[in-house]
Amino acid sequence: MVGKTSTFLLVAIALVGFINSSQGANLLGIFPSLSPSHLIIQMSVAKVLAEKGHNVTVVTVLKPVVTHKNITVVRVPLTKEEEKMMSDVIGEMSKTDNKNLLVNLIRMTGQMDFMFEKMAEALKNYRVRDLYLNKDNKFDAVLSGYFMNDFQMGFAKKVNAPIIAVATMPPNQLLNSLIGNPLEVSYVPAFDDSLEKGKGLTFWQRLTGYTKSVFFVGFNYLTERRNRRLYKEVFGDDSTMPEYSDLIKNVSLVFFASHAPSEGPIRPNVPAAVEIGGIQIKDKPDPLPQNMADFLGNATDGAILLSLGSNVKGTHLKPDTVVKMFNVLSKLKQRVIWKWEDLEKTPGKSDNILYSKWLPQDDILAHPKIKLFINHAGKGGITEAQYHGKPMLSLPVFGDQPGNADAMVKKGFGLTQNLLALEEKPFREGILEILSNPQYGEKVKTFSSLYRDRPMTARESVIYWTEYVIRHKGAVHLQSPLVHMNFIAANNIDVYVLLAAILITLLLLFKVVVQFIYRKFISKSKKQKTH
């Protein structure tokens, strides 16, 4: 009897220990970005952690399409007028043809001001402020959705938790300073992943990269001024908050939506740079809605997916462009799933076209019948297509999309065309070229196997490193000394100035000695000979 009691007690203690050890952490995600594609990646990180058993509270402006039962969403939505304003701005941007990223950033300045103001307003909302004013709320880590909005990192100080930044881009000049990642502009050009593998950079590529880098120094300066202003606006009523410059030196690590070994460019990264490219892609696709499953199941000649993303809507396109696209697609033998918002006013009716205002894009691309993905060259869409080995025809609009499209073409995964100057003949020829030429599919499938081959999956990396930060109550030990050094010290400018001063001093002393010797001996000797 005593033995049975002891055994029962041991089992009970083990169960209690197991329950306690399996309790999830409390995580806070600050994801107020007005970009749906950014929110998908950020919420995918939150979902992975929620599936692991952690309790995640997320602050958003947009309604997330990715969610989980363990995620509590605190949403501060846009008004109808603000939604229309955003749509109008994107509509105007989609009508201007410019492939230069720098020019696109300048053009987006007005829109970005509006976006930052809305993000700041969201953090001042009483329901959001209650997350730190209510002392019963305890958070073990803060996930800060990054989009040049460093000011919101003040929230981590408010809840006394370490910060993990979640970036929807690879390591770059906008983010490197947060963790002391080296810049290396001589072989890692600013925002350019179109470099060919196995080749170095030419003089003009290096000059262009350096020029872009100088531009981003100025761009970062303006961004920092805005962040300082918004930081004071949101958290200025608390005298215990640190100075802005000290605040941004406390980032534990950054999750980057990239995978350098397959995508490039190959570059040095500090341990606090953790790449999680493809985090939004499921290990196993979910079943498709019945109408889509039936539509693709009966696609005997294969199918095409057409989506221009969540920002650019059909109403933003020129009417004659939509007509040209429909004329080409409706005559194909392949079936087409077309993302279109207004199902009451579609481009036209055709038995081979299925319109849908929302698409489970990742799940559709995983379907074996999909033979081509027509997209806007958004980073998320290209990543999903690369993962599933689907060739692409990209119609970029603005921002980083033209650069993404060019990089995709250089890798041999498809073709790109100008959406604003789209004509039926080249559009049809581009589609048929990709569908009939197996090299595009073969190259992207080869890349897909490389993209998936990692020591840890994106999901495993998110879980491990988030729990690592929680276990150690931050990861200050991963910080590079560069975080705490100014520009002069980081680039050894003071050392070079000192060495130059010593060299100049030595040269001057040498000159004085030579002059002295000349006057003392050589000049005197000449005078004696002359005499």
HELIX and SHEET records of a PDB file:
HELIX    1   1 VAL A    2  SER A   21  1                                  20    
HELIX    2   2 PRO A   36  GLU A   51  1                                  16    
HELIX    3   3 LYS A   80  MET A   93  1                                  14    
HELIX    4   4 LEU A  101  ARG A  107  1                                   7    
HELIX    5   5 THR A  109  LYS A  124  1                                  16    
HELIX    6   6 TYR A  126  LEU A  133  1                                   8    
HELIX    7   7 ASP A  150  MET A  153  5                                   4    
HELIX    8   8 GLY A  154  LYS A  158  1                                   5    
HELIX    9   9 ASN A  176  ILE A  179  1                                   4    
HELIX   10  10 PHE A  203  PHE A  235  1                                  33    
HELIX   11  11 TYR A  244  LEU A  247  1                                   4    
HELIX   12  12 ALA A  260  GLU A  263  1                                   4    
HELIX   13  13 GLN A  290  GLY A  297  1                                   8    
HELIX   14  14 GLY A  314  HIS A  316  5                                   3    
HELIX   15  15 PRO A  319  LEU A  329  1                                  11    
HELIX   16  16 GLN A  361  LEU A  365  1                                   5    
HELIX   17  17 LYS A  379  HIS A  388  1                                  10    
HELIX   18  18 GLN A  401  LYS A  410  1                                  10    
HELIX   19  19 LEU A  419  ALA A  421  5                                   3    
HELIX   20  20 GLU A  424  SER A  436  1                                  13    
HELIX   21  21 PRO A  438  ARG A  452  1                                  15    
HELIX   22  22 ALA A  458  ARG A  471  1                                  14    
HELIX   23  23 VAL A  476  LEU A  478  5                                   3    
HELIX   24  24 PRO A  481  HIS A  484  5                                   4    
HELIX   25  25 PHE A  487  ALA A  490  1                                   4    
HELIX   26  26 ILE A  493  ILE A  517  1                                  25    
HELIX   27  27 TYR A  518  ILE A  522  3                                   5    
HELIX   28  28 SER A  523  THR A  530  1                                   8    
SHEET    1   A 7 ILE A  71  ARG A  75  0                                        
SHEET    2   A 7 ASN A  55  THR A  60  1                                        
SHEET    3   A 7 ASN A  26  PHE A  31  1                                        
SHEET    4   A 7 ALA A 141  GLY A 145  1                                        
SHEET    5   A 7 ILE A 163  ALA A 167  1                                        
SHEET    6   A 7 VAL A 251  PHE A 256  1                                        
SHEET    7   A 7 ALA A 273  GLU A 275  1                                        
SHEET    1   B 6 ILE A 353  SER A 356  0                                        
SHEET    2   B 6 ARG A 335  LYS A 339  1                                        
SHEET    3   B 6 ALA A 303  LEU A 306  1                                        
SHEET    4   B 6 ILE A 370  ASN A 375  1                                        
SHEET    5   B 6 MET A 392  SER A 394  1                                        
SHEET    6   B 6 GLY A 414  THR A 416  1                                        
END                                                                             
